[in-house]
Every structure is written in structure tokens, then in C-alpha cells.
Amino acid sequence: MADIEIYSAMLCPFAQRSRLALLEKEVPFKLIEIDLRNKPANFAEISPYGKVPVLKHGDHRVWESAIINEYLEEAFPDPPLLPKDPIQRAQARIWINFADTRLFATTGKLLYSQDSTSHPEIVKELADHLQFIEQEGLQKLSAQGPYWLGADMSLVDLTYYPWFEQVAVLEQFRGFQFPPGLDRLQQWWERMANRESVGTIANPPAFYLERYAQYAQAAKLK
Ligand SMILES: N[C@@H](CCC(=O)N[C@@H](CS)C(=O)NCC(=O)O)C(=O)O
């Protein structure tokens, strides 16, 4: 039996990244679903930040999805999910960092703001991030694709996939429209959606729309 456990939540894009890394590396693991609206009493002992994902490996715990994924890469090097070449590794990390500090950060700002007058400006910021990804990321790093860095899938792909799965929420509740003409990104998405690992963790748009509607309603009542 695996001595790896992952504390996760189905709707969490950060937990999805780490589940994808485990699946792609074919590391057996036990999935522990946490209800984030009703966390277990001892959750603070497991997760110092009170968040998912947390990886338990034997007696050790690792948290923060990007760090979990780097840990998995080092602990289970086959198949590799980072390039060997140092400059390509740096590029992979730059794009993982872009996801966290720009794409997901702006998305969080948009979703949590209940002030609709602020939305158009944040929506524009998000569209600019996607244009930047298309031009500076995918087109320059892997014009032929299919993955972010070229022929081989990497942690970069696993980091971004969950964002795209939830885009219906932004369209439905925040007036976001996916910018036209991002062809390389579209091609990348189609390839990712066909991966077996993605099929295992994927949720349909209706799942997110329902969860977000509940959140927006609760936020209004506060
Ligand atoms: N930077 C963290 C973000 C994790 C995160 O925000 N998780 C959310 C769910 S998607 C969470 O557990 N929220 C619960 C809370 O903040 O109480 C990571 O990459 O692991």
C-alpha cells in the first residue's frame, strides 16, 4: 500500500495539479477529500495554512502545490516532468511562477470581488495574461507543440490545466470572454484534455458553476 496520501478538494485547482503529478508519475496514493466549508477538527495539524493540497509521504508532510510538485519530481524522477537542461528548467519555473503570481492571482481578485464596477479592469488584466502566455510562452517555447515546452509534457502543463477547466465560472459570473485568436493555447488545451490523468481529475463546467453560485450567494448574505 502506498505511503503517500494527498489531502485534496475536488474543486481546488492547486490540489488538481498535484494529483496530476502523482497520476502522471504513476505513484500510488490515497486521496483524502476535505470539505473546505467544514474542515475536520484536526486539519490544522495536517495543514499548517489550513489549505489543500497537503502531501503526506511516510512521516513527512509537504504543502504548497508548486513545492509538492517539485518534491514529487525529485522523489519520483521517472518519468521526468522537468527538462534536463538548466535554462529550460528555469523557463519551466518562470511559467509556473507566472501561473501563481499572475494568472491565478488575477483570477482570485476577480472572483472574490463582489464590486462589479471593478470587474472590467480585472477582466482586461486576465485577457492580457492569456495573450502574454500565447505569445511569450507557447509560441516562443514550443511553436509546434503539443505541450507548453515542446514535445514532452511537464509540470508547467499540469500547473495550468486546472485554470482552463474553471473558465466557465469567469464567463458566467464575471463577464469574461476568452480572447479570440489564441490558437496555440487552444491546441494545447485540446491535447491536455485528452490525457488519461486529466480524465481522472476533471470536473464538468456545471460542477464549478454550481459551487460558485453557492459561494456568490453566501458572500452576498454576509
Ligand atoms: N498556494 C497554495 C494555494 C492553495 C489554496 O488556496 N487552496 C484553497 C482551495 S483551492 C484552500 O484550501 N482554501 C481553504 C482556506 O483558505 O480556508 C497552493 O498552491 O497549494
The ligand as a Tripos MOL2 file, in Angstrom:
@<TRIPOS>MOLECULE
LIG
   20    19     1     0     0
SMALL
NO_CHARGES

@<TRIPOS>ATOM
      1 N1         -0.6980   28.4850   -2.7890 N.3       1 LIG1
      2 C1         -1.4710   27.3310   -2.3810 C.3       1 LIG1
      3 C2         -2.9380   27.6530   -2.5780 C.3       1 LIG1
      4 C3         -3.8440   26.5610   -2.0150 C.3       1 LIG1
      5 C4         -5.2680   27.0660   -1.8340 C.2       1 LIG1
      6 O1         -5.5710   28.2640   -1.9530 O.2       1 LIG1
      7 N2         -6.1720   26.1460   -1.5170 N.am      1 LIG1
      8 C5         -7.5510   26.5320   -1.2460 C.3       1 LIG1
      9 C6         -8.5260   25.7140   -2.0930 C.3       1 LIG1
     10 S1         -8.2690   25.9410   -3.8120 S.3       1 LIG1
     11 C7         -7.8900   26.2160    0.1840 C.2       1 LIG1
     12 O2         -7.5250   25.1840    0.6980 O.2       1 LIG1
     13 N3         -8.6330   27.1020    0.8420 N.am      1 LIG1
     14 C8         -9.1210   26.8730    2.1640 C.3       1 LIG1
     15 C9         -8.9810   28.0540    3.0580 C.2       1 LIG1
     16 O3         -8.2710   29.0110    2.6750 O.co2     1 LIG1
     17 O4         -9.5750   28.0400    4.1190 O.co2     1 LIG1
     18 C10        -1.0250   26.1220   -3.1850 C.2       1 LIG1
     19 O5         -0.5490   26.3040   -4.3270 O.co2     1 LIG1
     20 O6         -1.1080   24.9930   -2.6780 O.co2     1 LIG1
@<TRIPOS>BOND
     1     1     2 1
     2     2     3 1
     3     2    18 1
     4     3     4 1
     5     4     5 1
     6     5     6 2
     7     5     7 1
     8     7     8 1
     9     8     9 1
    10     8    11 1
    11     9    10 1
    12    11    12 2
    13    11    13 1
    14    13    14 1
    15    14    15 1
    16    15    16 2
    17    15    17 1
    18    18    19 2
    19    18    20 1
@<TRIPOS>SUBSTRUCTURE
     1 LIG1         1 GROUP 0 **** ****
